[in-house]
Amino acid sequence: MPDVWHMDLASRGRSDARPDRVVQRMAARQDGVVARRQLLEAGISRAGIDRRVARGWLIPVHPGVYAVG
């Protein structure tokens, strides 16, 4: 994965930097996919990942890799 995560951490203090927005920006730079590790680092819990999968916002494409939909 490209090393773009550090830029997102710096922006987390802004009001628009909620975890889902951070993930959207990351996915936009990574061909629409993110790693489970990145989701956890963005502040999304394991249960939060499962909820987003159930809602169709995250689509598993490989173990530990999700397309953001």
Contacts in CASP RR format, 6 or more apart in sequence:
PFRMAT RR
TARGET T0000
AUTHOR 0000-0000-0000
METHOD contacts of the structure
MODEL  1
MPDVWHMDLASRGRSDARPDRVVQRMAARQDGVVARRQLLEAGISRAGID
RRVARGWLIPVHPGVYAVG
1 30 0 8 1.000
1 35 0 8 1.000
1 38 0 8 1.000
2 29 0 8 1.000
2 30 0 8 1.000
4 26 0 8 1.000
4 29 0 8 1.000
4 30 0 8 1.000
5 26 0 8 1.000
5 38 0 8 1.000
5 41 0 8 1.000
8 17 0 8 1.000
8 22 0 8 1.000
8 25 0 8 1.000
8 26 0 8 1.000
8 42 0 8 1.000
9 41 0 8 1.000
11 17 0 8 1.000
11 22 0 8 1.000
12 22 0 8 1.000
19 42 0 8 1.000
19 43 0 8 1.000
19 44 0 8 1.000
20 44 0 8 1.000
20 57 0 8 1.000
22 42 0 8 1.000
23 34 0 8 1.000
23 38 0 8 1.000
23 39 0 8 1.000
23 42 0 8 1.000
23 44 0 8 1.000
23 68 0 8 1.000
24 68 0 8 1.000
26 34 0 8 1.000
26 38 0 8 1.000
26 42 0 8 1.000
27 33 0 8 1.000
27 34 0 8 1.000
27 67 0 8 1.000
27 68 0 8 1.000
32 67 0 8 1.000
32 68 0 8 1.000
33 61 0 8 1.000
33 65 0 8 1.000
33 66 0 8 1.000
33 67 0 8 1.000
33 68 0 8 1.000
34 65 0 8 1.000
34 66 0 8 1.000
34 68 0 8 1.000
35 64 0 8 1.000
35 65 0 8 1.000
35 66 0 8 1.000
36 49 0 8 1.000
36 64 0 8 1.000
36 65 0 8 1.000
36 66 0 8 1.000
37 64 0 8 1.000
39 49 0 8 1.000
39 58 0 8 1.000
39 66 0 8 1.000
40 46 0 8 1.000
40 49 0 8 1.000
44 52 0 8 1.000
49 58 0 8 1.000
49 66 0 8 1.000
52 58 0 8 1.000
53 59 0 8 1.000
53 60 0 8 1.000
53 66 0 8 1.000
56 69 0 8 1.000
57 68 0 8 1.000
57 69 0 8 1.000
58 66 0 8 1.000
58 67 0 8 1.000
58 68 0 8 1.000
58 69 0 8 1.000
59 66 0 8 1.000
59 67 0 8 1.000
59 68 0 8 1.000
59 69 0 8 1.000
60 66 0 8 1.000
61 67 0 8 1.000
END
